[in-house]
Amino acid sequence: MQHFCVLDSQEIEMIHQSSLRVLMDRGVILNHSPSRKILQENGAILDDGFVRLPPQLVERAISTASGNISLHSRSGSIYTLGDGNLHWHNLGGAREIYDHRFKQRRSATVKDLIDATRILDALDNVTTITPLFTPTDVPGPLMSLAMYRYTLPNTIKPVQGPGVQNAIEVTYAARMAEVLGSPKQMLTLSVSPVSPLTFPDDAAEAIIAIANNEIPFAPLPCPTAGTTAPFTLAGALVQQNAEVLASITLAQCVKPGLPIIYCGRLAMMEPRTAISVWGGVELGLVSAATVQIGHRYGLPVNVYGLTTNSHTLDFQNGLERALNAILPALAGADELSGIGEMEAGVTSSFAQIVADDEIAGSIQRARAGFSTNEQTLAVEVILSVMKGSRNFLAQKHTRQAIRQGEILFTNLAERADWEVWEREGRLEMVDRAQAKAEQILATHLVPELEPGQEKTLTEIMKAAQREFAC
């Protein structure tokens, strides 16, 4: 199937060359002395608080970056990013939970994090799990580590680590991953530079720590076009790309060959309110373009897909997330994020998680396309039926097509006629999703960690609590 293209090859090269010019002519704001020294020793130019990155340095970093990403789970399954398949994971770090049963929103807790993980573990289309909620019932400095600690025991799927803020978090996340296996195989980590093109000391230290631990690294810039990036989509993509390339350059200078996931989280400003918009179709366009840019470097690409600014599970919600997922999916994204996302990443919901699993299945079906060959063209079937019953329902060809998945069977979407729907009092799709989430929580069992593993995770968290003095 031919991929959907937002950019042609010349436009992709224009964005690449423009990013190189930004990195050379002005560079990035970086005052962290060890990082400045590492980059200078590799050919960077120090310019007051800026570090200018010559094109040959950036190109060398791109050439050494590995696109080979294999993440292992405690069940023994291996997820390979860049294998030609479309993988899915959930939103990470929502601080609020929307309870569809009571139409209420509240702050998320550790229990919500655990329950969300168990639901995600049970869903067919969720490939890997990222800690979903930022629990507000743990001390602030421990939030990222608590997210990872309470996700690990509640799924047998591969777990991608949370976004980390500093090198200490990298160290403790690696120690927790080591409880289950090698951190290089059990963990990926993300660091977000501050747009535009700024690397605080903590972020730089975290990138160095990730590289030294040889943990697959996913640079995660989050610019907003119109406030922290140019308002044109092309200009915002240039800046986002420059931020990714600068992150890759520092990481590769520390550890050449470090596996890299090319990520982008570019959003748009709403001109009437100046808030960040994750629901407009422009996000789908720039996500698709980000896929093309990342593939230009031979790297697997992770972008947002299932996104909305809606506060509830309404029509706007479904419209925005479907539009923004289908475009990068058809562009050939290796991984889409956002399962469970609401309100521009602030909120999530159990019903939303389950509904998104069905949306993901439909998008997988759209991405698969259909075959055109002698059997599927069905000329002989048409001719035969027209001589007889003029009904295709009883044909062997129809049964074969059903078994082969020509039509996707849905679990939540309504497909009965009005009379059946009214007579049986069928639930709306969102209510079905809520009911399925509750059923999963009541019946789905996740194999427990070994007692020694649980004990070690608890000891690591206590050590982190002492180090953060909280």
N, C-alpha and C positions, 0 to 999 in steps of 0.2 A: 504494500500500500504506500503510495506516495505521500510524504509528509506535507502538511499545511505550512506555508512559508509566509511570514510577515515581511521578512527582509530578503533581498536577493544577495548573491555572493559579494557584489561590489559594495552594497550598503553595510554588510557585516564587516568588510575590510575597512571601510571608512570609520566605523565605530571603534574598531581595534586601533587604528592609527591615531585617531583622536584621543583615545585613552592614553596611548603612549606619549603623546604630546603633553597632555595634562601632567602626567607623572614626571616628565623630564623638565618642562618649562617652569612648573611651580612645585610639584611634588606633594608630599603628604606632611601634615603637622605631626611631628614625632619628637618628643623630648626625652624619651627613655634612653639613657646612656648606653646600656648594653646593646639595645637594638640598633641604635645609631652606629655603634662600633662595628657590629656584625655586617650591616649594610655597607658601611664605608669600606670595609676590607674586601667587599665583593664588587666595588666599583661605584657605589652611590656617592652623591655629592651632598655634603652637609652645607646648609644655607640657613644660618640662624636657627629658628625653631623648625624649619622645614628640612625634609630629606628628599632630594631629587633623585629619581631612578632613571638612569639611561636606558634607552630601548634595548640595548644588547643584554643588560642585566635582567630585564623583565622577560625578554624572549628566552634567555637561558633558563630562567626559573620555570617558565611554561614547559619547556622541552624536558625538564627533569621530573616534573610533577607526574605522579602515577595516577592513572584513572582506574586502577584495579581495586575495587572496593568489595570486600567480602566480610560480612558481619555474621558472626556465629550466635546461636542461641543456646541456652542451657539444655534444650531438648536435643541438640545435635543438628538442627536444621541450619542451613547456610543461605543467607540472602546475598545475592550478587548484583550489585548496582552496575548498570551499563551492559547487561546481558541481552538487551533488545526488548525486554519486557517493561511494562509500566507498573511501578510499585507505588504503594500508598502508605502514608503514615499520618498520624493525627496532628492537630494543632498542639503546640507546646506552650505551657506557661500561662494559661488563662487564670485570672485571679477571681472571677465570679462564676457562679453556676446558676443557670436558669432552670427552675423546676416547672416543667410543663403542667404537672398535675394541679398545681396551685397558682400558676401564672405569676410566680414570684422569682426574684433574683436576689442572691445573697453571696457572701464571701465564701470561697471554697476552703475545705478543710482536708486534712490527711485522709479521712474516710472517703471523701469524694474522689480523691486521687486514686485510692485503692479500688473503689467501685468502678471508676472509669476504665482503669487498666484491665479489670476482669471482663468488662463488656468488650473492650477492644480485642482482648485475647480470644473471644468467642466468635468474632466476625470474620467472614470468609475473605473479604477483599482487603483487609488491613494486613500489610506485609510486615511492617515493623512498628514498634511503639516508641513514642517519645513521651516523657513524663508530661501529662496533660495539664494538670492544675498546679498553680502556685499556692501551696497551703498556707493559710493565714494563721493557723494555730501552732506554728513553729517560729522561733526567732528569725528575724529578717536575714541575718548573715548565713543562716543554715538552709534557707529555702531551696536553693538549687540542689544542694546535696540531699536534702530530704526528699525532693521530687524523685531523684534517681534511686535512693535507698528503698522507697516504698513502691516503686514500679517493679524493681527486679523480682521480688518474690511472687508477684501477682500475674505473671505471664510466662509462657514458655516460648514466646516469639522473641526474635532479636530485639534488643533495646538500644535505641540511639540516645546518647546522653543529652542532658539539658544544655542550653546555652550557658557558658561559664563566663564569669566576670574577672577572674584573676587566677594566678598560678596555684594558689592554695587549693582552690576548688578543683583544678585539674588533678592535683596530687591525690586528693581524697576520692575523686571519682574513679581514678585509675586503681586505687586500692580496693574500692568496692567491686569494680569489674573483675579484679584479680581473684576475688572470692569464687567466681564462676569459671575463670579461664584467663587466657592471655588478654590484657587490655587492648593489644593491637588487633585482636579478633573479636572482642566482645563489646567494643565501644567506639562511637564516633563523637566528636565534640565540635561545637560551633563557638565562634567569637564574633561579635558585631562591632566593627569600627563605628565611630560617631560621624555621621554625615554632617558636613562635607569633608571627606578625606582627612579625618583626625583619628589618631591612635593614642588614646590615653595610656599612661604607664601600665595600668593593670591589664589592659587589653593586649599590649605588646608582650608583657610577661607571660600572659596566658598562651599566646601563640607560640612563644619559645618553649614553654613547658609541654604543650601538645606535641610539638615537633620532637623534642628530646625523648618523649615517651613513645614516639612512633605511632601515635593514635591517628587514624584517618581524620582529616581536618576539613570542616565545611565553613569557609568564610561566609558570614551572614550579614552583609550590609542591608540596612533598612531605610534607604532614603525616601523622602516624600517630595515628589515633583511639585515645585512651587514654593516650598518652604526650606527644605534642606538639599534641594537639587533643582536644576533648571526645570521650567514648567513644560518645555517641549519634551515629548516622549523620547525623541532621539537624543537630546542633550542629557536627560536623566539617565538613559542607558549608558551613555559615555561615562558619566560619573560613577554609576554603580559598577561598571566594568573596571574602571580604574581602581576602585576600592577593593574589588575582588583580587585584581592582579597585584596590588601592593601587598595584600595579605599573603597571597601565594608566594611572592618574592621573599618576604621575610621568612616564611616557613621553610622554603626550599634552601635558603642560605644556611639555615640551621641543620636541616636534614634533607639533603637531595634525595629525590625519589619518594618523599612522603606522599601517601595517597591523598588525593584532593577530590572533594565533591564541590562542583561549581554551583553556588546558590545565589538566588536573587529574591529580594522581598520589596521590590519597588512598588510604592503606592502613590496615589495622587492627592493633591489638596483639593478640597471642595471650595471653589472660589467664593461662595456666599458665606461660608462659616470658618474657613481655614482649617477644618478638621481633616484628618487623614481618611481617604476613601479607599476601602478595600472591595467595594461592591461594583463599581463601575466597570463597564466592558473594557475600558482602557487597561485595567489590571490584567485581563486575559491577554490582551495584545502584547503588553510588555513582557508578560511571562513567556509567551510563545517566542518572542524575540530573544529573550534571555536563553531559552533552550538552544536556539540557533547559534548564539554567540559562544556559549559554553562548549557546544559540540565542535566549534571551530578550533578549540584548543585540545580536542580529543579527550575531554573530561565528561563524566556523567553529570547530569544536571538535575537539581532539585529546586522546584519553584512552588509557590502557592497555587492552588487550584480552587479548592472549595472555600470560597470567601464571601462574606457579606457584611454590610453595615447594619443589617436588620437586628432588632433587639429580641424578636420572637421568631417562632417557626411559622412564618407567614408567606404570602405569595412573593413578596420582594426577596425573601431569603432564598427560596427555590430558584427564582429567576437568576439572581446574581451568581449564586454558586455554580449553577449549571453552565452558564455562559463562561465563567472564568476558569472552569476546569476543562471544558471541551477544547478550547483553543490550544493551550500548551500540550494537552494530551495528543491532539492530532499533529502537533508540531514535532512530536517524538520525545517528549519529556521522559526521563528515566525514572523520576519519582515526583509525585505530587503530594503536597502537604495540605493540611487544613481540615481533615476529618474532625467534625465536632466544633468547628470555628463559628463564632457569632460575634456581632458587635465589634468588627475590626480587631479580632483577637483578644478582646477583653473578657469575653464570656464563652462558656460552652454549656452543653446540655446533653444528658443521656439520650433523650429522644433524637437530638440532632446527630449524635454519633451513629445511632442505628440507621437513621434515614440516609446518612451520607454513605454508609456501606452499600445501600441499594443504588444510590446515584453512581458510586464508583463502579459497580457492576455494569450499569448501563453504559457508562463511558468506555469501559473496557470493551463492551460489545461494539460500540461505534468505532473504536480504534481498530478493531479486528477486520472491519469491512466485510466483504463477501466475495466468494469465488465465482469466476465466470469461466465455465468449461462446458463440455458437451453434456455432462450430467445435470449441472445446475441450470443450464439454459432450457432444458426440459422440452425440447421441440417434440420428441416422440411422445412424451406424456400428454402434451397439449393435443396433438393429432389424435391420439387414442381416446382421450376423454371426449373430444368433440364428436367422435363417432358413436359414443355410447351415452353414459349418464350425464355428461356435462357437469360433473361434480368431482372435485379433486380430493374430497375429504377421505374417501376410502382407498385412495391410491397408495401403493407401497412407497412411492416416491415421497409422498407427504410425510409418512411415518418416519422414513429415513432422515428427512430434513429436520423434523422435530428432534429426533435423537441426537443429531449432529449439532444442535444449538443454533439453527437458523433464526429462531425466535427466542429471545431471552425471557425466561419465566421470572416474574417479579413476585415478591412476598408482601410488599407493603402497598404498592399502587393498586388502586381500584380499577377492575376491568369487568365487573358485572354490569348488567343493564340497570336502568333506574328502578324497575319493579323489584328485582332481586335485592338491590341495595336498600330500598325503602322497607321491604317486607322483613328482611333479616336484621334491620337496624345496624348495618355495618358501620364500623368506626371510620373516621377520617384517617388519612395516611399518618399524620403526626401522632394520633392517638394509638394507632397500631405500633408505631415506632416506640412510643413510651411503654406500651404493654410488653413489647419484645424485650426492651431493656430490663424491665422488672422481672421478666421470666428468666433472663440470663443470670441476673443477680441471685435469683432464688435457686437455680439449678446447676449453673456452670461451676465446675470445680477445677481449680488450677493446682497441679501437683506442688506440694510444699517444698521449700528448700530443706536441705539437711539441717538438723539442729545446730551443728557446728558452723554452718554457713550463716544462719540467722544470728548466731551469737557474735560472729566476727563482724557482720554488718553493723550490729548494735554498738560494738566496741569502737568501730571506725567513726560512727556518728558521735559518740561520746568524746573521742579524741578531737574531732573537728570542733565540737562545742567548747572544749577547753581552749583550743587555739584561737577561736574567734571570741573567747571570753563572753559567752552569752548563755 
